[in-house]
């Protein structure tokens, strides 16, 4: 955890962890009430996604909320980060433990063409999840 940083708000009710979730000792954070994931799941290689999801699920308090931002595009057109996480993968990883509601889906093909060379489709999607 030498490259990890933890920041707390002045009243000590909110803590921000800036590190790999795989390196975060559970004793440091206990259970969490909120997760904002913009850039974590899409950075995880597909073979490690289940491990990531199980770890995050194990940290959630009973009333936790999880805001997840993903991208979805054809993996045969681009294979670097951010990695595509289709809806069915979100539901496979979290649907057995959390209620999932998609809040937004924004088509970003023009930007993706320019940045990543994706030609078919590219969506940024936002999900809110909570324990059932």
N, CA, C and O atoms as CSV, one atom per row, in Angstrom:
chain,resi,resn,atom,element,x,y,z
A,1,UNK,N,N,0.820,-1.192,0.000
A,1,UNK,CA,C,0.000,0.000,0.000
A,1,UNK,C,C,0.865,1.257,0.000
A,1,UNK,O,O,0.372,2.328,0.356
A,2,UNK,N,N,2.114,1.167,-0.379
A,2,UNK,CA,C,2.988,2.325,-0.343
A,2,UNK,C,C,2.526,3.437,-1.282
A,2,UNK,O,O,2.748,4.611,-0.985
A,3,UNK,N,N,1.886,3.103,-2.413
A,3,UNK,CA,C,1.413,4.136,-3.322
A,3,UNK,C,C,-0.042,4.520,-3.047
A,3,UNK,O,O,-0.612,5.332,-3.776
A,4,UNK,N,N,-0.634,3.961,-2.032
A,4,UNK,CA,C,-2.028,4.237,-1.704
A,4,UNK,C,C,-2.144,5.516,-0.896
A,4,UNK,O,O,-1.253,5.885,-0.132
A,5,UNK,N,N,-3.266,6.171,-1.092
A,5,UNK,CA,C,-3.543,7.368,-0.315
A,5,UNK,C,C,-4.952,7.278,0.241
A,5,UNK,O,O,-5.868,6.802,-0.429
A,6,UNK,N,N,-5.114,7.736,1.463
A,6,UNK,CA,C,-6.429,7.795,2.090
A,6,UNK,C,C,-6.654,9.232,2.512
A,6,UNK,O,O,-5.815,9.833,3.183
A,7,UNK,N,N,-7.778,9.773,2.120
A,7,UNK,CA,C,-8.121,11.140,2.516
A,7,UNK,C,C,-9.458,11.113,3.223
A,7,UNK,O,O,-10.371,10.386,2.830
A,8,UNK,N,N,-9.564,11.912,4.266
A,8,UNK,CA,C,-10.802,11.993,5.032
A,8,UNK,C,C,-11.312,13.423,5.008
A,8,UNK,O,O,-10.532,14.374,4.946
A,9,UNK,N,N,-12.615,13.562,5.056
A,9,UNK,CA,C,-13.208,14.887,5.201
A,9,UNK,C,C,-12.982,15.343,6.638
A,9,UNK,O,O,-12.652,14.536,7.507
A,10,UNK,N,N,-13.158,16.619,6.880
A,10,UNK,CA,C,-12.845,17.181,8.197
A,10,UNK,C,C,-13.629,16.527,9.337
A,10,UNK,O,O,-13.097,16.348,10.432
A,11,UNK,N,N,-14.881,16.174,9.086
A,11,UNK,CA,C,-15.676,15.584,10.170
A,11,UNK,C,C,-15.501,14.069,10.255
A,11,UNK,O,O,-16.147,13.414,11.073
A,12,UNK,N,N,-14.639,13.515,9.419
A,12,UNK,CA,C,-14.259,12.098,9.452
A,12,UNK,C,C,-15.385,11.138,9.069
A,12,UNK,O,O,-15.285,9.941,9.341
A,13,UNK,N,N,-16.469,11.643,8.435
A,13,UNK,CA,C,-17.553,10.754,8.018
A,13,UNK,C,C,-17.310,10.156,6.646
A,13,UNK,O,O,-17.868,9.108,6.323
A,14,UNK,N,N,-16.489,10.802,5.836
A,14,UNK,CA,C,-16.232,10.329,4.480
A,14,UNK,C,C,-14.741,10.103,4.316
A,14,UNK,O,O,-13.922,10.946,4.684
A,15,UNK,N,N,-14.402,8.935,3.751
A,15,UNK,CA,C,-13.006,8.606,3.472
A,15,UNK,C,C,-12.881,8.254,2.002
A,15,UNK,O,O,-13.722,7.540,1.455
A,16,UNK,N,N,-11.842,8.749,1.367
A,16,UNK,CA,C,-11.552,8.446,-0.031
A,16,UNK,C,C,-10.298,7.588,-0.067
A,16,UNK,O,O,-9.276,7.940,0.521
A,17,UNK,N,N,-10.383,6.457,-0.766
A,17,UNK,CA,C,-9.248,5.553,-0.901
A,17,UNK,C,C,-8.762,5.628,-2.338
A,17,UNK,O,O,-9.526,5.384,-3.272
A,18,UNK,N,N,-7.502,5.963,-2.514
A,18,UNK,CA,C,-6.911,6.055,-3.840
A,18,UNK,C,C,-5.857,4.957,-3.944
A,18,UNK,O,O,-4.681,5.179,-3.655
A,19,UNK,N,N,-6.296,3.771,-4.361
A,19,UNK,CA,C,-5.401,2.624,-4.463
A,19,UNK,C,C,-6.109,1.535,-5.258
A,19,UNK,O,O,-7.281,1.668,-5.612
A,20,UNK,N,N,-5.393,0.474,-5.528
A,20,UNK,CA,C,-6.025,-0.678,-6.151
A,20,UNK,C,C,-6.936,-1.337,-5.131
A,20,UNK,O,O,-6.522,-1.593,-4.001
A,21,UNK,N,N,-8.157,-1.610,-5.516
A,21,UNK,CA,C,-9.096,-2.265,-4.597
A,21,UNK,C,C,-8.578,-3.643,-4.197
A,21,UNK,O,O,-8.905,-4.137,-3.118
A,22,UNK,N,N,-7.779,-4.262,-5.049
A,22,UNK,CA,C,-7.220,-5.573,-4.726
A,22,UNK,C,C,-6.179,-5.488,-3.615
A,22,UNK,O,O,-5.892,-6.492,-2.962
A,23,UNK,N,N,-5.605,-4.296,-3.392
A,23,UNK,CA,C,-4.590,-4.108,-2.353
A,23,UNK,C,C,-5.148,-3.492,-1.073
A,23,UNK,O,O,-4.413,-3.330,-0.098
A,24,UNK,N,N,-6.407,-3.155,-1.060
A,24,UNK,CA,C,-7.008,-2.461,0.082
A,24,UNK,C,C,-7.337,-3.445,1.203
A,24,UNK,O,O,-8.183,-4.321,1.026
A,25,UNK,N,N,-6.675,-3.307,2.359
A,25,UNK,CA,C,-7.019,-4.194,3.474
A,25,UNK,C,C,-8.419,-3.862,4.005
A,25,UNK,O,O,-8.719,-2.701,4.285
A,26,UNK,N,N,-9.246,-4.850,4.137
A,26,UNK,CA,C,-10.625,-4.636,4.588
A,26,UNK,C,C,-10.647,-3.940,5.940
A,26,UNK,O,O,-11.545,-3.141,6.205
A,27,UNK,N,N,-9.678,-4.227,6.796
A,27,UNK,CA,C,-9.631,-3.615,8.126
A,27,UNK,C,C,-9.492,-2.099,8.043
A,27,UNK,O,O,-9.827,-1.392,8.992
A,28,UNK,N,N,-9.005,-1.604,6.926
A,28,UNK,CA,C,-8.834,-0.163,6.755
A,28,UNK,C,C,-10.145,0.544,6.479
A,28,UNK,O,O,-10.321,1.695,6.878
A,29,UNK,N,N,-11.068,-0.122,5.804
A,29,UNK,CA,C,-12.291,0.581,5.417
A,29,UNK,C,C,-13.559,-0.011,6.013
A,29,UNK,O,O,-14.602,0.640,5.980
A,30,UNK,N,N,-13.506,-1.217,6.553
A,30,UNK,CA,C,-14.731,-1.814,7.085
A,30,UNK,C,C,-15.751,-1.977,5.979
A,30,UNK,O,O,-15.404,-2.363,4.863
A,31,UNK,N,N,-17.011,-1.687,6.277
A,31,UNK,CA,C,-18.037,-1.737,5.237
A,31,UNK,C,C,-18.258,-0.323,4.705
A,31,UNK,O,O,-18.004,0.665,5.395
A,32,UNK,N,N,-18.729,-0.250,3.478
A,32,UNK,CA,C,-18.932,1.052,2.849
A,32,UNK,C,C,-20.401,1.250,2.511
A,32,UNK,O,O,-21.117,0.300,2.195
A,33,UNK,N,N,-20.832,2.496,2.583
A,33,UNK,CA,C,-22.219,2.850,2.300
A,33,UNK,C,C,-22.423,3.294,0.860
A,33,UNK,O,O,-23.527,3.190,0.325
A,34,UNK,N,N,-21.369,3.785,0.235
A,34,UNK,CA,C,-21.461,4.281,-1.139
A,34,UNK,C,C,-20.226,3.880,-1.924
A,34,UNK,O,O,-19.104,3.930,-1.419
A,35,UNK,N,N,-20.450,3.481,-3.164
A,35,UNK,CA,C,-19.353,3.220,-4.089
A,35,UNK,C,C,-19.640,4.034,-5.352
A,35,UNK,O,O,-20.732,3.964,-5.917
A,36,UNK,N,N,-18.650,4.799,-5.777
A,36,UNK,CA,C,-18.716,5.502,-7.052
A,36,UNK,C,C,-17.602,4.925,-7.901
A,36,UNK,O,O,-16.425,5.198,-7.662
A,37,UNK,N,N,-17.970,4.130,-8.890
A,37,UNK,CA,C,-17.007,3.430,-9.732
A,37,UNK,C,C,-17.050,4.013,-11.137
A,37,UNK,O,O,-17.880,3.634,-11.965
A,38,UNK,N,N,-16.148,4.932,-11.381
A,38,UNK,CA,C,-15.980,5.465,-12.727
A,38,UNK,C,C,-14.521,5.252,-13.094
A,38,UNK,O,O,-13.661,6.075,-12.780
A,39,UNK,N,N,-14.260,4.158,-13.752
A,39,UNK,CA,C,-12.906,3.891,-14.176
A,39,UNK,C,C,-12.264,2.672,-13.539
A,39,UNK,O,O,-11.161,2.287,-13.928
A,40,UNK,N,N,-12.927,2.055,-12.571
A,40,UNK,CA,C,-12.333,0.881,-11.930
A,40,UNK,C,C,-12.706,-0.403,-12.673
A,40,UNK,O,O,-11.827,-1.101,-13.178
A,41,UNK,N,N,-13.992,-0.716,-12.742
A,41,UNK,CA,C,-14.394,-1.962,-13.408
A,41,UNK,C,C,-13.933,-1.980,-14.864
A,41,UNK,O,O,-13.523,-3.028,-15.363
A,42,UNK,N,N,-13.992,-0.855,-15.545
A,42,UNK,CA,C,-13.574,-0.818,-16.947
A,42,UNK,C,C,-12.057,-0.959,-17.104
A,42,UNK,O,O,-11.565,-1.174,-18.211
A,43,UNK,N,N,-11.324,-0.839,-16.007
A,43,UNK,CA,C,-9.865,-1.026,-16.045
A,43,UNK,C,C,-9.467,-2.468,-15.744
A,43,UNK,O,O,-8.340,-2.878,-16.022
A,44,UNK,N,N,-10.387,-3.226,-15.182
A,44,UNK,CA,C,-10.100,-4.604,-14.784
A,44,UNK,C,C,-10.168,-5.513,-16.017
A,44,UNK,O,O,-11.115,-5.445,-16.801
A,45,UNK,N,N,-9.157,-6.358,-16.172
A,45,UNK,CA,C,-9.173,-7.326,-17.271
A,45,UNK,C,C,-10.329,-8.301,-17.072
A,45,UNK,O,O,-10.617,-8.676,-15.935
A,46,UNK,N,N,-11.001,-8.723,-18.147
A,46,UNK,CA,C,-12.161,-9.618,-18.021
A,46,UNK,C,C,-11.955,-10.826,-17.108
A,46,UNK,O,O,-12.874,-11.142,-16.352
A,47,UNK,N,N,-10.809,-11.528,-17.124
A,47,UNK,CA,C,-10.667,-12.684,-16.229
A,47,UNK,C,C,-10.681,-12.318,-14.731
A,47,UNK,O,O,-10.901,-13.190,-13.890
A,48,UNK,N,N,-10.450,-11.047,-14.394
A,48,UNK,CA,C,-10.430,-10.633,-12.987
A,48,UNK,C,C,-11.710,-9.948,-12.544
A,48,UNK,O,O,-11.820,-9.548,-11.385
A,49,UNK,N,N,-12.677,-9.802,-13.435
A,49,UNK,CA,C,-13.898,-9.064,-13.099
A,49,UNK,C,C,-14.701,-9.721,-11.978
A,49,UNK,O,O,-15.222,-9.032,-11.101
A,50,UNK,N,N,-14.802,-11.045,-12.004
A,50,UNK,CA,C,-15.563,-11.710,-10.948
A,50,UNK,C,C,-14.893,-11.494,-9.599
A,50,UNK,O,O,-15.575,-11.248,-8.604
A,51,UNK,N,N,-13.582,-11.581,-9.552
A,51,UNK,CA,C,-12.839,-11.326,-8.315
A,51,UNK,C,C,-13.097,-9.900,-7.826
A,51,UNK,O,O,-13.312,-9.674,-6.636
A,52,UNK,N,N,-13.074,-8.943,-8.755
A,52,UNK,CA,C,-13.347,-7.548,-8.424
A,52,UNK,C,C,-14.759,-7.396,-7.843
A,52,UNK,O,O,-14.944,-6.780,-6.794
A,53,UNK,N,N,-15.742,-7.961,-8.535
A,53,UNK,CA,C,-17.131,-7.834,-8.102
A,53,UNK,C,C,-17.340,-8.454,-6.722
A,53,UNK,O,O,-18.001,-7.858,-5.872
A,54,UNK,N,N,-16.787,-9.635,-6.493
A,54,UNK,CA,C,-16.932,-10.284,-5.185
A,54,UNK,C,C,-16.297,-9.452,-4.078
A,54,UNK,O,O,-16.835,-9.370,-2.974
A,55,UNK,N,N,-15.175,-8.846,-4.364
A,55,UNK,CA,C,-14.516,-7.996,-3.372
A,55,UNK,C,C,-15.367,-6.773,-3.055
A,55,UNK,O,O,-15.583,-6.455,-1.886
A,56,UNK,N,N,-15.845,-6.093,-4.075
A,56,UNK,CA,C,-16.681,-4.908,-3.849
A,56,UNK,C,C,-17.957,-5.298,-3.112
A,56,UNK,O,O,-18.358,-4.610,-2.173
A,57,UNK,N,N,-18.595,-6.380,-3.517
A,57,UNK,CA,C,-19.813,-6.826,-2.841
A,57,UNK,C,C,-19.557,-7.133,-1.367
A,57,UNK,O,O,-20.417,-6.880,-0.523
A,58,UNK,N,N,-18.396,-7.670,-1.058
A,58,UNK,CA,C,-18.077,-8.011,0.334
A,58,UNK,C,C,-17.888,-6.772,1.197
A,58,UNK,O,O,-17.966,-6.853,2.423
A,59,UNK,N,N,-17.641,-5.636,0.576
A,59,UNK,CA,C,-17.427,-4.391,1.319
A,59,UNK,C,C,-18.713,-3.608,1.572
A,59,UNK,O,O,-18.727,-2.700,2.404
A,60,UNK,N,N,-19.790,-3.946,0.866
A,60,UNK,CA,C,-21.012,-3.147,0.944
A,60,UNK,C,C,-21.770,-3.360,2.252
A,60,UNK,O,O,-21.962,-4.490,2.701
A,61,UNK,N,N,-22.193,-2.254,2.846
A,61,UNK,CA,C,-23.059,-2.324,4.017
A,61,UNK,C,C,-24.465,-2.713,3.552
A,61,UNK,O,O,-24.734,-2.673,2.351
A,62,UNK,N,N,-25.368,-3.088,4.462
A,62,UNK,CA,C,-26.717,-3.519,4.056
A,62,UNK,C,C,-27.505,-2.469,3.262
A,62,UNK,O,O,-28.327,-2.832,2.421
A,63,UNK,N,N,-27.272,-1.199,3.509
A,63,UNK,CA,C,-28.016,-0.143,2.811
A,63,UNK,C,C,-27.179,0.585,1.770
A,63,UNK,O,O,-27.518,1.700,1.373
A,64,UNK,N,N,-26.111,-0.019,1.333
A,64,UNK,CA,C,-25.183,0.637,0.413
A,64,UNK,C,C,-25.816,0.892,-0.953
A,64,UNK,O,O,-26.720,0.183,-1.395
A,65,UNK,N,N,-25.307,1.918,-1.591
A,65,UNK,CA,C,-25.649,2.244,-2.974
A,65,UNK,C,C,-24.355,2.219,-3.774
A,65,UNK,O,O,-23.296,2.595,-3.271
A,66,UNK,N,N,-24.446,1.777,-5.015
A,66,UNK,CA,C,-23.275,1.600,-5.866
A,66,UNK,C,C,-23.591,2.259,-7.207
A,66,UNK,O,O,-24.462,1.792,-7.941
A,67,UNK,N,N,-22.893,3.330,-7.522
A,67,UNK,CA,C,-23.041,4.011,-8.798
A,67,UNK,C,C,-21.906,3.548,-9.704
A,67,UNK,O,O,-20.732,3.763,-9.403
A,68,UNK,N,N,-22.263,2.915,-10.808
A,68,UNK,CA,C,-21.295,2.308,-11.718
A,68,UNK,C,C,-21.391,2.958,-13.087
A,68,UNK,O,O,-22.479,3.078,-13.650
A,69,UNK,N,N,-20.245,3.378,-13.626
A,69,UNK,CA,C,-20.171,3.923,-14.978
A,69,UNK,C,C,-19.349,2.951,-15.817
A,69,UNK,O,O,-18.217,2.618,-15.468
A,70,UNK,N,N,-19.929,2.501,-16.923
A,70,UNK,CA,C,-19.240,1.558,-17.813
A,70,UNK,C,C,-19.224,2.116,-19.230
A,70,UNK,O,O,-19.839,3.143,-19.514
A,71,UNK,N,N,-18.527,1.437,-20.093
A,71,UNK,CA,C,-18.601,1.701,-21.527
A,71,UNK,C,C,-18.910,0.376,-22.221
A,71,UNK,O,O,-18.566,-0.699,-21.729
A,72,UNK,N,N,-19.557,0.479,-23.359
A,72,UNK,CA,C,-19.937,-0.706,-24.129
A,72,UNK,C,C,-19.635,-0.444,-25.605
A,72,UNK,O,O,-20.132,0.513,-26.198
A,73,UNK,N,N,-18.822,-1.308,-26.171
A,73,UNK,CA,C,-18.443,-1.205,-27.580
A,73,UNK,C,C,-17.993,-2.585,-28.047
A,73,UNK,O,O,-17.761,-3.456,-27.208
A,74,UNK,N,N,-17.860,-2.820,-29.351
A,74,UNK,CA,C,-17.412,-4.123,-29.843
A,74,UNK,C,C,-15.931,-4.350,-29.500
A,74,UNK,O,O,-15.068,-3.589,-29.938
A,75,UNK,N,N,-15.647,-5.375,-28.733
A,75,UNK,CA,C,-14.267,-5.627,-28.293
A,75,UNK,C,C,-13.334,-5.967,-29.459
A,75,UNK,O,O,-12.119,-5.803,-29.348
A,76,UNK,N,N,-13.890,-6.432,-30.560
A,76,UNK,CA,C,-13.022,-6.723,-31.706
A,76,UNK,C,C,-12.496,-5.438,-32.361
A,76,UNK,O,O,-11.556,-5.489,-33.155
A,77,UNK,N,N,-13.096,-4.291,-32.032
A,77,UNK,CA,C,-12.656,-3.024,-32.614
A,77,UNK,C,C,-11.645,-2.282,-31.734
A,77,UNK,O,O,-10.902,-1.432,-32.227
A,78,UNK,N,N,-11.614,-2.596,-30.450
A,78,UNK,CA,C,-10.685,-1.910,-29.540
A,78,UNK,C,C,-10.535,-2.778,-28.301
A,78,UNK,O,O,-11.531,-3.240,-27.744
A,79,UNK,N,N,-9.298,-3.004,-27.863
A,79,UNK,CA,C,-9.100,-3.939,-26.758
A,79,UNK,C,C,-8.293,-3.373,-25.610
A,79,UNK,O,O,-7.869,-4.119,-24.727
A,80,UNK,N,N,-8.074,-2.082,-25.606
A,80,UNK,CA,C,-7.358,-1.460,-24.495
A,80,UNK,C,C,-8.382,-0.804,-23.573
A,80,UNK,O,O,-9.587,-0.963,-23.766
A,81,UNK,N,N,-7.905,-0.073,-22.582
A,81,UNK,CA,C,-8.816,0.597,-21.670
A,81,UNK,C,C,-9.297,1.924,-22.212
A,81,UNK,O,O,-8.589,2.580,-22.976
A,82,UNK,N,N,-10.483,2.320,-21.828
A,82,UNK,CA,C,-11.377,1.590,-20.936
A,82,UNK,C,C,-11.946,0.362,-21.642
A,82,UNK,O,O,-12.281,0.411,-22.825
A,83,UNK,N,N,-12.048,-0.734,-20.903
A,83,UNK,CA,C,-12.526,-1.988,-21.482
A,83,UNK,C,C,-14.060,-2.029,-21.504
A,83,UNK,O,O,-14.727,-1.548,-20.587
A,84,UNK,N,N,-14.582,-2.603,-22.552
A,84,UNK,CA,C,-16.024,-2.734,-22.689
A,84,UNK,C,C,-16.593,-3.653,-21.611
A,84,UNK,O,O,-16.062,-4.733,-21.352
A,85,UNK,N,N,-17.689,-3.203,-20.987
A,85,UNK,CA,C,-18.412,-4.006,-20.002
A,85,UNK,C,C,-19.893,-3.959,-20.411
A,85,UNK,O,O,-20.629,-3.074,-19.976
A,86,UNK,N,N,-20.323,-4.904,-21.238
A,86,UNK,CA,C,-21.718,-4.921,-21.692
A,86,UNK,C,C,-22.702,-5.121,-20.538
A,86,UNK,O,O,-22.333,-5.596,-19.464
A,87,UNK,N,N,-23.945,-4.752,-20.780
A,87,UNK,CA,C,-24.991,-4.867,-19.765
A,87,UNK,C,C,-25.088,-6.264,-19.175
A,87,UNK,O,O,-25.239,-6.414,-17.962
A,88,UNK,N,N,-25.003,-7.295,-20.023
A,88,UNK,CA,C,-25.142,-8.659,-19.519
A,88,UNK,C,C,-24.018,-9.009,-18.538
A,88,UNK,O,O,-24.222,-9.810,-17.626
A,89,UNK,N,N,-22.837,-8.417,-18.720
A,89,UNK,CA,C,-21.737,-8.656,-17.786
A,89,UNK,C,C,-22.039,-7.981,-16.451
A,89,UNK,O,O,-21.802,-8.569,-15.395
A,90,UNK,N,N,-22.558,-6.757,-16.487
A,90,UNK,CA,C,-22.944,-6.060,-15.248
A,90,UNK,C,C,-23.954,-6.914,-14.488
A,90,UNK,O,O,-23.821,-7.110,-13.280
A,91,UNK,N,N,-24.957,-7.420,-15.192
A,91,UNK,CA,C,-25.990,-8.236,-14.541
A,91,UNK,C,C,-25.434,-9.569,-14.054
A,91,UNK,O,O,-25.841,-10.057,-13.000
A,92,UNK,N,N,-24.526,-10.154,-14.793
A,92,UNK,CA,C,-23.911,-11.408,-14.367
A,92,UNK,C,C,-23.071,-11.213,-13.105
A,92,UNK,O,O,-23.101,-12.049,-12.202
A,93,UNK,N,N,-22.329,-10.119,-13.041
A,93,UNK,CA,C,-21.449,-9.867,-11.897
A,93,UNK,C,C,-22.205,-9.462,-10.638
A,93,UNK,O,O,-21.847,-9.878,-9.536
A,94,UNK,N,N,-23.251,-8.650,-10.798
A,94,UNK,CA,C,-23.891,-8.039,-9.632
A,94,UNK,C,C,-25.360,-8.400,-9.439
A,94,UNK,O,O,-25.910,-8.187,-8.358
A,95,UNK,N,N,-26.004,-8.946,-10.474
A,95,UNK,CA,C,-27.442,-9.198,-10.428
A,95,UNK,C,C,-27.895,-10.193,-9.385
A,95,UNK,O,O,-29.042,-10.136,-8.943
A,96,UNK,N,N,-27.024,-11.109,-8.977
A,96,UNK,CA,C,-27.401,-12.076,-7.951
A,96,UNK,C,C,-27.452,-11.479,-6.558
A,96,UNK,O,O,-28.042,-12.071,-5.655
A,97,UNK,N,N,-26.842,-10.312,-6.367
A,97,UNK,CA,C,-26.773,-9.693,-5.043
A,97,UNK,C,C,-27.395,-8.313,-4.966
A,97,UNK,O,O,-27.785,-7.862,-3.889
A,98,UNK,N,N,-27.490,-7.642,-6.104
A,98,UNK,CA,C,-27.953,-6.253,-6.106
A,98,UNK,C,C,-29.075,-6.044,-7.106
A,98,UNK,O,O,-29.137,-6.705,-8.143
A,99,UNK,N,N,-29.958,-5.117,-6.777
A,99,UNK,CA,C,-30.930,-4.639,-7.756
A,99,UNK,C,C,-30.189,-3.659,-8.649
A,99,UNK,O,O,-29.437,-2.817,-8.159
A,100,UNK,N,N,-30.393,-3.762,-9.947
A,100,UNK,CA,C,-29.664,-2.937,-10.906
A,100,UNK,C,C,-30.660,-2.129,-11.722
A,100,UNK,O,O,-31.628,-2.662,-12.264
A,101,UNK,N,N,-30.398,-0.837,-11.794
A,101,UNK,CA,C,-31.214,0.037,-12.635
A,101,UNK,C,C,-30.278,0.878,-13.493
A,101,UNK,O,O,-29.382,1.547,-12.979
A,102,UNK,N,N,-30.492,0.836,-14.803
A,102,UNK,CA,C,-29.694,1.678,-15.693
A,102,UNK,C,C,-30.287,3.078,-15.669
A,102,UNK,O,O,-31.470,3.263,-15.955
A,103,UNK,N,N,-29.466,4.059,-15.330
A,103,UNK,CA,C,-29.917,5.446,-15.257
A,103,UNK,C,C,-29.751,6.179,-16.578
A,103,UNK,O,O,-30.552,7.045,-16.931
A,104,UNK,N,N,-28.690,5.816,-17.305
A,104,UNK,CA,C,-28.398,6.567,-18.517
A,104,UNK,C,C,-27.571,5.729,-19.483
A,104,UNK,O,O,-26.786,4.872,-19.077
A,105,UNK,N,N,-27.763,5.992,-20.751
A,105,UNK,CA,C,-26.942,5.407,-21.803
A,105,UNK,C,C,-26.709,6.506,-22.825
A,105,UNK,O,O,-27.646,6.990,-23.459
A,106,UNK,N,N,-25.447,6.895,-22.978
A,106,UNK,CA,C,-25.112,8.009,-23.868
A,106,UNK,C,C,-24.269,7.490,-25.022
A,106,UNK,O,O,-23.213,6.895,-24.807
A,107,UNK,N,N,-24.728,7.712,-26.234
A,107,UNK,CA,C,-23.993,7.306,-27.422
A,107,UNK,C,C,-22.841,8.291,-27.613
A,107,UNK,O,O,-23.044,9.505,-27.641
A,108,UNK,N,N,-21.628,7.749,-27.745
A,108,UNK,CA,C,-20.426,8.583,-27.854
A,108,UNK,C,C,-19.547,8.112,-29.012
A,108,UNK,O,O,-18.321,8.123,-28.903
A,109,UNK,N,N,-20.156,7.704,-30.104
A,109,UNK,CA,C,-19.417,7.107,-31.205
A,109,UNK,C,C,-18.417,8.075,-31.833
A,109,UNK,O,O,-17.293,7.674,-32.137
A,110,UNK,N,N,-18.786,9.312,-32.030
A,110,UNK,CA,C,-17.868,10.258,-32.677
A,110,UNK,C,C,-16.591,10.429,-31.862
A,110,UNK,O,O,-15.496,10.434,-32.423
A,111,UNK,N,N,-16.719,10.568,-30.567
A,111,UNK,CA,C,-15.556,10.681,-29.691
A,111,UNK,C,C,-14.733,9.394,-29.716
A,111,UNK,O,O,-13.504,9.439,-29.750
A,112,UNK,N,N,-15.412,8.254,-29.699
A,112,UNK,CA,C,-14.734,6.959,-29.694
A,112,UNK,C,C,-14.001,6.710,-31.012
A,112,UNK,O,O,-12.927,6.108,-31.020
A,113,UNK,N,N,-14.570,7.165,-32.114
A,113,UNK,CA,C,-13.882,7.042,-33.408
A,113,UNK,C,C,-12.555,7.778,-33.355
A,113,UNK,O,O,-11.522,7.268,-33.787
A,114,UNK,N,N,-12.607,8.982,-32.819
A,114,UNK,CA,C,-11.421,9.840,-32.758
A,114,UNK,C,C,-10.372,9.300,-31.787
A,114,UNK,O,O,-9.184,9.264,-32.108
A,115,UNK,N,N,-10.808,8.884,-30.612
A,115,UNK,CA,C,-9.868,8.463,-29.571
A,115,UNK,C,C,-9.414,7.017,-29.686
A,115,UNK,O,O,-8.247,6.703,-29.454
A,116,UNK,N,N,-10.349,6.134,-30.049
A,116,UNK,CA,C,-10.068,4.700,-29.972
A,116,UNK,C,C,-10.169,3.964,-31.304
A,116,UNK,O,O,-9.777,2.800,-31.393
A,117,UNK,N,N,-10.680,4.613,-32.327
A,117,UNK,CA,C,-10.846,3.953,-33.609
A,117,UNK,C,C,-12.043,3.026,-33.674
A,117,UNK,O,O,-12.152,2.226,-34.603
A,118,UNK,N,N,-12.953,3.116,-32.698
A,118,UNK,CA,C,-14.173,2.297,-32.697
A,118,UNK,C,C,-15.104,2.831,-33.781
A,118,UNK,O,O,-15.304,4.040,-33.889
A,119,UNK,N,N,-15.673,1.934,-34.583
A,119,UNK,CA,C,-16.471,2.361,-35.733
A,119,UNK,C,C,-17.956,2.025,-35.633
A,119,UNK,O,O,-18.774,2.703,-36.255
A,120,UNK,N,N,-18.327,0.998,-34.866
A,120,UNK,CA,C,-19.710,0.510,-34.875
A,120,UNK,C,C,-20.608,1.221,-33.874
A,120,UNK,O,O,-21.605,1.832,-34.257
A,121,UNK,N,N,-20.260,1.145,-32.599
A,121,UNK,CA,C,-21.040,1.804,-31.554
A,121,UNK,C,C,-20.161,1.975,-30.322
A,121,UNK,O,O,-19.187,1.247,-30.131
A,122,UNK,N,N,-20.514,2.931,-29.505
A,122,UNK,CA,C,-19.802,3.187,-28.250
A,122,UNK,C,C,-20.760,3.923,-27.332
A,122,UNK,O,O,-21.205,5.028,-27.642
A,123,UNK,N,N,-21.076,3.305,-26.199
A,123,UNK,CA,C,-21.987,3.902,-25.225
A,123,UNK,C,C,-21.307,4.009,-23.864
A,123,UNK,O,O,-20.589,3.102,-23.444
A,124,UNK,N,N,-21.540,5.111,-23.192
A,124,UNK,CA,C,-21.199,5.217,-21.785
A,124,UNK,C,C,-22.512,5.006,-21.034
A,124,UNK,O,O,-23.524,5.636,-21.341
A,125,UNK,N,N,-22.480,4.112,-20.049
A,125,UNK,CA,C,-23.695,3.754,-19.330
A,125,UNK,C,C,-23.514,3.955,-17.831
A,125,UNK,O,O,-22.439,3.726,-17.276
A,126,UNK,N,N,-24.590,4.389,-17.197
A,126,UNK,CA,C,-24.564,4.624,-15.757
A,126,UNK,C,C,-25.634,3.743,-15.110
A,126,UNK,O,O,-26.790,3.727,-15.532
A,127,UNK,N,N,-25.216,3.008,-14.072
A,127,UNK,CA,C,-26.113,2.113,-13.336
A,127,UNK,C,C,-26.118,2.517,-11.867
A,127,UNK,O,O,-25.092,2.926,-11.324
A,128,UNK,N,N,-27.264,2.401,-11.236
A,128,UNK,CA,C,-27.349,2.517,-9.781
A,128,UNK,C,C,-27.730,1.126,-9.270
A,128,UNK,O,O,-28.638,0.484,-9.799
A,129,UNK,N,N,-27.029,0.679,-8.243
A,129,UNK,CA,C,-27.280,-0.654,-7.711
A,129,UNK,C,C,-27.426,-0.574,-6.195
A,129,UNK,O,O,-26.805,0.262,-5.539
A,130,UNK,N,N,-28.255,-1.456,-5.658
A,130,UNK,CA,C,-28.461,-1.520,-4.212
A,130,UNK,C,C,-28.815,-2.947,-3.828
A,130,UNK,O,O,-29.292,-3.728,-4.651
A,131,UNK,N,N,-28.573,-3.274,-2.567
A,131,UNK,CA,C,-28.918,-4.618,-2.095
A,131,UNK,C,C,-30.427,-4.795,-2.144
A,131,UNK,O,O,-31.193,-3.852,-1.947
A,132,UNK,N,N,-30.827,-6.018,-2.410
A,132,UNK,CA,C,-32.271,-6.331,-2.552
A,132,UNK,C,C,-32.962,-6.350,-1.207
A,132,UNK,O,O,-34.167,-6.594,-1.136
